Amino acid sequence: MALTIVPPKSASVSPGGLTLEWTPRFTLAGMALKVSDVAQRAGVSPDALRFYEREGLLPAPPRSSSGYREYDDTTAPRVQFIKGAQAMGLKLAEIKELLEIQDRGACPCGHTRTIVERRLAEIDAELERLGDLRRVLGQMAELECPATVESELWPCEATFINRGDRRGG
């Protein structure tokens, strides 16, 4: 088995293979990675890795004799997949479903389409809700409030009360 030296992403490597870091750190391809190494590669915190493991998004890695988690090179791209799916608004349970499909060696694209279509419907409903809210707020911004006249309810107060009196919404 040939070993390849892989510099960390943050290293500035010269053509001669030297880095400008005070303490250059290299890992050998195929070598076990520590939590901090994977976290740095994936752009997350070590706590995020542990959280994903607890939630079942990452398989529990083997442990060293001293109890440290030992990850392989496939973990950082998996975490980047998780973060990308989260950035697209997918819930952790949905992401877990997609990862389980991938782990079985199947293509998750069909299931992804179903999840994405559901997410689009949620976004459309939220946009409609926000449009209604914007309309009401715009009307409130145009209210003429007779601040010098005593009233049982000020116009802005009445609007808030009416909005708060809606049942189920």
MARMIZA-253814 format. One record per residue (C-alpha): residue number from 0; residue in one letter; x, z, y. Coordinates in steps of 0.2 Angstrom, whole numbers, plus 5000, padded with zeros to 4 digits. Each point is the difference from the previous one (the first is absolute). Example, Ala and Ser with C-alpha at 12.3 -4.5 7.8 and 13.67 -1.06 7.14 Angstrom:
BEGIN
   i aa    x    z    y
   0  A 5062 5039 4978
   1  S 5006 4997 5017
***
This chain:
BEGIN
   i aa    x    z    y
   0  M 5000 5000 5000
   1  A 5007 4995 5017
   2  L 4999 5012 5014
   3  T 4997 4994 5018
   4  I 5004 5010 5015
   5  V 4985 5000 5012
   6  P 5003 5007 5018
   7  P 4985 5010 5008
   8  K 4989 4989 5012
   9  S 5007 5010 5015
  10  A 5018 4996 4996
  11  S 5010 4988 5010
  12  V 5011 4991 4988
  13  S 5015 4990 5005
  14  P 5005 4985 4991
  15  G 5013 5011 4991
  16  G 4987 5011 4993
  17  L 5003 5015 5012
  18  T 4987 5009 5009
  19  L 5000 5008 5017
  20  E 4991 5015 4994
  21  W 5009 5017 5000
  22  T 4996 5003 4982
  23  P 4995 4984 4992
  24  R 4988 5001 4986
  25  F 4998 4987 4986
  26  T 4990 5000 4985
  27  L 5003 4990 4985
  28  A 4986 4988 4995
  29  G 4991 5008 4985
  30  M 5006 5017 5005
  31  A 4987 5014 5002
  32  L 4995 5002 5019
  33  K 4996 5017 5008
  34  V 4984 5003 5010
  35  S 5009 4998 5016
  36  D 5008 4984 4995
  37  V 4983 4992 4995
  38  A 4992 5008 5015
  39  Q 5013 4992 5012
  40  R 4998 4983 4991
  41  A 4981 5000 5001
  42  G 4999 5007 5018
  43  V 4991 5016 4995
  44  S 5003 5018 4999
  45  P 5005 5009 4984
  46  D 4984 5010 5001
  47  A 4990 4983 5000
  48  L 5009 4996 4984
  49  R 4995 5016 4992
  50  F 4982 4998 5007
  51  Y 4998 4983 4992
  52  E 5007 5007 4984
  53  R 4987 5014 5000
  54  E 4986 4988 5004
  55  G 5005 4989 4985
  56  L 5006 4985 5010
  57  L 5018 5002 4994
  58  P 5004 5004 4982
  59  A 5009 5017 4998
  60  P 5018 4996 4999
  61  P 5012 5007 4988
  62  R 5010 5015 5006
  63  S 5018 5003 5000
  64  S 5007 5015 4990
  65  S 5000 5010 5017
  66  G 4981 4995 5002
  67  Y 5002 4987 5014
  68  R 4988 4985 4999
  69  E 5010 4984 4995
  70  Y 4991 4984 5006
  71  D 5005 4982 4995
  72  D 5001 4984 5011
  73  T 4981 4996 4998
  74  T 4994 5016 5009
  75  A 5004 4994 5018
  76  P 4990 4984 4999
  77  R 4986 5009 4992
  78  V 4999 5012 5015
  79  Q 5001 4985 5012
  80  F 4985 4993 4991
  81  I 4991 5016 5002
  82  K 5004 5001 5018
  83  G 4995 4982 5003
  84  A 4984 5003 4991
  85  Q 4996 5015 5011
  86  A 5005 4991 5016
  87  M 4986 4987 4995
  88  G 4988 5015 4998
  89  L 4999 5002 4982
  90  K 4996 5017 4993
  91  L 5013 5008 4988
  92  A 4987 4999 4986
  93  E 4999 4981 5002
  94  I 5019 4999 5001
  95  K 5001 5010 4984
  96  E 4988 4987 4992
  97  L 5011 4986 5005
  98  L 5016 5008 4994
  99  E 4992 5004 4983
 100  I 4996 4982 4998
 101  Q 5018 4995 5005
 102  D 5007 5013 4988
 103  R 4990 4992 4985
 104  G 5009 4983 5005
 105  A 4984 4992 5007
 106  C 4997 4991 5016
 107  P 4991 5012 5012
 108  C 4994 4986 5012
 109  G 4982 4998 4993
 110  H 4998 5019 5002
 111  T 5009 4999 5017
 112  R 4987 4987 5006
 113  T 4986 5012 4996
 114  I 5008 5015 5009
 115  V 5004 4989 5015
 116  E 4983 4993 5001
 117  R 4993 5018 5000
 118  R 5012 5005 5013
 119  L 4995 4985 5011
 120  A 4982 5005 4999
 121  E 5005 5018 5005
 122  I 5009 4993 5015
 123  D 4986 4989 5005
 124  A 4988 5015 4999
 125  E 5012 5010 5011
 126  L 5002 4986 5012
 127  E 4981 5000 5002
 128  R 5000 5019 5003
 129  L 5014 4998 5012
 130  G 4991 4986 5009
 131  D 4984 5011 5002
 132  L 5010 5015 5006
 133  R 5009 4989 5013
 134  R 4983 4993 5006
 135  V 4994 5018 5002
 136  L 5016 5006 5009
 137  G 4999 4985 5011
 138  Q 4982 5005 5005
 139  M 5006 5018 5003
 140  A 5014 4994 5011
 141  E 4987 4991 5011
 142  L 4989 5015 5002
 143  E 4996 5005 5018
 144  C 5001 5019 4999
 145  P 4990 5008 5015
 146  A 5012 5015 5001
 147  T 4992 5006 5016
 148  V 4982 5001 4992
 149  E 4995 5014 4988
 150  S 4994 4993 4984
 151  E 4994 5007 4983
 152  L 5013 4988 4992
 153  W 5013 4990 5008
 154  P 5001 4982 4993
 155  C 5016 5002 4991
 156  E 4994 5016 4993
 157  A 4984 4992 4994
 158  T 5010 4986 4992
 159  F 5011 5012 4990
 160  I 4985 5010 4994
 161  N 4991 4984 4995
 162  R 5015 4994 4990
 163  G 5002 5017 4992
 164  D 4982 5001 4995
 165  R 5001 4985 4988
 166  R 4997 5004 4983
 167  G 5012 4995 4986
 168  G 5013 4992 5012
***
